[in-house]
């Protein structure tokens, strides 16, 4: 199964994205990602980026947040 990872601005944003995708039938997992300025949160999404990113953009979440 294909997957990709996007960064979220916060745990809240990652969890909202996960719940939104779950309602759309797309599996995803919130992950803590260690970084230089502490932990950040990422979303591992099981699906095609071309399908998922337009869905997330409807709720104000970008797939292009830099790591």
C-alpha positions in Angstrom: 0.0 0.0 0.0 1.3 3.5 -0.9 1.8 6.1 1.8 3.3 9.5 2.2 4.1 11.8 5.1 3.1 15.4 5.6 4.1 17.8 8.5 1.4 19.4 10.6 1.7 22.8 12.4 0.4 21.2 15.6 -0.9 18.1 17.2 -4.4 19.5 16.9 -4.1 20.1 13.2 -2.7 16.6 12.6 -5.5 15.0 14.6 -8.2 17.1 12.8 -6.7 16.0 9.4 -6.6 12.3 10.6 -10.3 12.5 11.6 -11.3 14.2 8.4 -9.5 11.6 6.3 -11.0 8.8 8.3 -14.5 10.1 7.5 -13.5 10.0 3.9 -12.3 6.4 4.2 -8.6 7.1 4.1 -6.3 5.6 6.8 -3.7 7.8 8.4 -1.6 7.9 11.6 -0.3 10.8 13.6 3.4 10.5 14.4 5.7 12.6 16.6 8.7 13.7 14.6 11.8 14.9 16.5 13.4 18.0 15.1 16.0 20.7 15.9 13.4 22.8 17.7 11.7 20.0 19.6 9.0 17.7 18.5 6.8 18.3 15.6 3.9 16.2 14.4 3.5 14.5 11.1 0.7 12.5 9.4 1.5 9.3 7.7 -1.2 8.9 5.0 -2.0 5.6 3.3 -3.2 6.6 -0.1 -2.4 8.6 -3.2 -1.1 12.2 -2.7 -3.0 13.4 -5.8 -6.3 12.3 -4.1 -5.6 13.2 -0.5 -4.0 16.7 -0.9 -7.1 18.3 -2.6 -9.3 16.8 0.2 -7.0 18.3 2.9 -6.9 21.7 1.1 -10.7 21.9 1.5 -10.2 22.1 5.3 -7.2 24.4 5.1 -4.3 21.9 5.5 -1.4 22.0 3.0 0.6 19.0 1.9 3.5 21.3 1.3 4.6 22.3 4.8 8.4 21.9 4.9 10.0 19.3 7.1 
